[in-house]
Amino acid sequence: MSDNTIDQSNSRLQTPATGQSKGAAAPGATAPGGNAANPASTVAGNDTVQLTPTAQRLAELETSLNKIPDVREDRVNQLRQAIADGSYTPSSERIADRLITQELALTRNRR
């Protein structure tokens, strides 16, 4: 059994051997080298959390993906212009092929 004690008034753990205490830091606190925009590590008293390089990379990729628009405005404008000037001629064969491919994929997923 440990001789650690918990100070209930401020939720800090007192370690008898070192006299050091550990507890929760203020919300949003970051470790040296970290910041709110890139929280590579956060502080909870003297405790730190380090994100793995993989987790950091995933966070960067997520940020990059969030910057990509859901709609390709340039392509939409090209199609609108083509429809407006009568130059848009969709291939009925290509549309049929894609509809059949999509339906087959959906049917396979239901099984």
Backbone torsions as a table, in degrees:
resi	resn	phi	psi	omega
1	MET	NA	144.7	-176.5
2	SER	-87.6	153.8	176.1
3	ASP	-94.8	12.6	178.7
4	ASN	-66.6	144.8	177.1
5	THR	-125.2	152.3	178.9
6	ILE	-111.2	123.3	175.5
7	ASP	-82.9	105.5	-176.1
8	GLN	-63.4	-25.7	-176.7
9	SER	-69.5	-30.4	179.4
10	ASN	-133.4	16.5	175.9
11	SER	51.6	45.9	178.5
12	ARG	-113.1	142.9	178.8
13	LEU	-93.9	123.3	-179.7
14	GLN	-101.0	123.5	178.7
15	THR	-100.7	116.4	-175.1
16	PRO	-60.8	-36.5	-175.2
17	ALA	-65.9	-35.7	-176.0
18	THR	-110.3	-19.5	-176.0
19	GLY	74.4	2.2	179.2
20	GLN	-81.3	153.4	177.6
21	SER	-122.7	151.8	178.7
22	LYS	-128.7	139.4	178.8
23	GLY	-163.8	-177.0	-177.3
24	ALA	-80.3	136.8	176.2
25	ALA	-87.3	172.8	178.2
26	ALA	-62.4	146.5	178.9
27	PRO	-56.5	137.1	178.6
28	GLY	84.7	1.3	179.8
29	ALA	-68.3	143.8	179.0
30	THR	-125.8	157.2	180.0
31	ALA	-78.6	165.2	175.2
32	PRO	-56.6	134.6	-177.9
33	GLY	90.6	-16.2	177.8
34	GLY	-100.2	163.2	174.3
35	ASN	-151.5	171.6	-175.8
36	ALA	-62.6	-33.8	-179.2
37	ALA	-75.3	-30.4	-179.1
38	ASN	-136.7	76.0	-176.1
39	PRO	-76.1	75.8	178.6
40	ALA	-63.0	-29.7	176.1
41	SER	-150.3	150.5	177.1
42	THR	-123.7	157.8	-175.8
43	VAL	-112.0	136.1	170.6
44	ALA	-128.8	91.3	-173.4
45	GLY	67.3	-121.9	177.1
46	ASN	-95.6	-2.1	-179.7
47	ASP	-81.9	144.6	176.1
48	THR	-130.2	155.2	176.3
49	VAL	-124.7	126.7	178.4
50	GLN	-110.1	129.2	175.3
51	LEU	-80.6	143.5	177.8
52	THR	-70.1	158.5	176.3
53	PRO	-56.3	-34.7	178.8
54	THR	-65.2	-44.4	179.1
55	ALA	-64.7	-39.3	177.2
56	GLN	-63.8	-42.3	179.6
57	ARG	-65.1	-41.1	177.8
58	LEU	-61.6	-40.0	178.1
59	ALA	-64.3	-40.9	177.4
60	GLU	-63.6	-43.2	179.4
61	LEU	-64.3	-39.7	178.1
62	GLU	-61.8	-42.8	178.2
63	THR	-62.4	-43.4	178.9
64	SER	-62.9	-43.9	179.8
65	LEU	-64.7	-35.4	179.5
66	ASN	-67.8	-19.9	178.5
67	LYS	-81.1	-17.5	-179.5
68	ILE	-79.1	127.5	-178.9
69	PRO	-67.4	149.9	179.1
70	ASP	-70.1	-28.5	-177.9
71	VAL	-118.7	132.4	177.1
72	ARG	-84.1	91.3	-175.5
73	GLU	-55.8	-38.4	-179.9
74	ASP	-61.7	-42.6	179.6
75	ARG	-68.7	-41.1	178.3
76	VAL	-60.9	-43.3	179.8
77	ASN	-66.0	-37.8	176.1
78	GLN	-60.9	-46.3	-179.5
79	LEU	-66.0	-40.6	177.6
80	ARG	-59.6	-43.6	-179.9
81	GLN	-64.9	-43.7	179.7
82	ALA	-62.8	-39.4	177.8
83	ILE	-66.8	-44.1	-177.6
84	ALA	-63.2	-39.7	-177.2
85	ASP	-93.6	3.6	174.7
86	GLY	80.8	8.7	-178.8
87	SER	-90.2	-2.9	179.4
88	TYR	-82.4	115.7	179.4
89	THR	-129.9	88.0	-179.9
90	PRO	-67.1	146.6	179.0
91	SER	-85.3	115.8	179.8
92	SER	-63.8	-33.4	178.3
93	GLU	-65.4	-43.5	179.3
94	ARG	-65.0	-41.2	178.0
95	ILE	-62.0	-45.7	179.9
96	ALA	-61.9	-44.4	179.1
97	ASP	-59.7	-44.0	-179.6
98	ARG	-67.4	-38.5	177.6
99	LEU	-63.3	-42.9	179.8
100	ILE	-65.7	-43.5	179.1
101	THR	-60.7	-43.9	179.6
102	GLN	-65.2	-42.2	179.8
103	GLU	-64.9	-40.5	178.1
104	LEU	-63.7	-40.6	178.7
105	ALA	-64.4	-41.6	178.7
106	LEU	-66.0	-39.2	179.4
107	THR	-65.3	-41.4	178.2
108	ARG	-63.1	-37.4	-178.5
109	ASN	-70.9	-21.9	-179.7
110	ARG	-79.8	-20.2	-176.1
111	ARG	-74.8	NA	NA
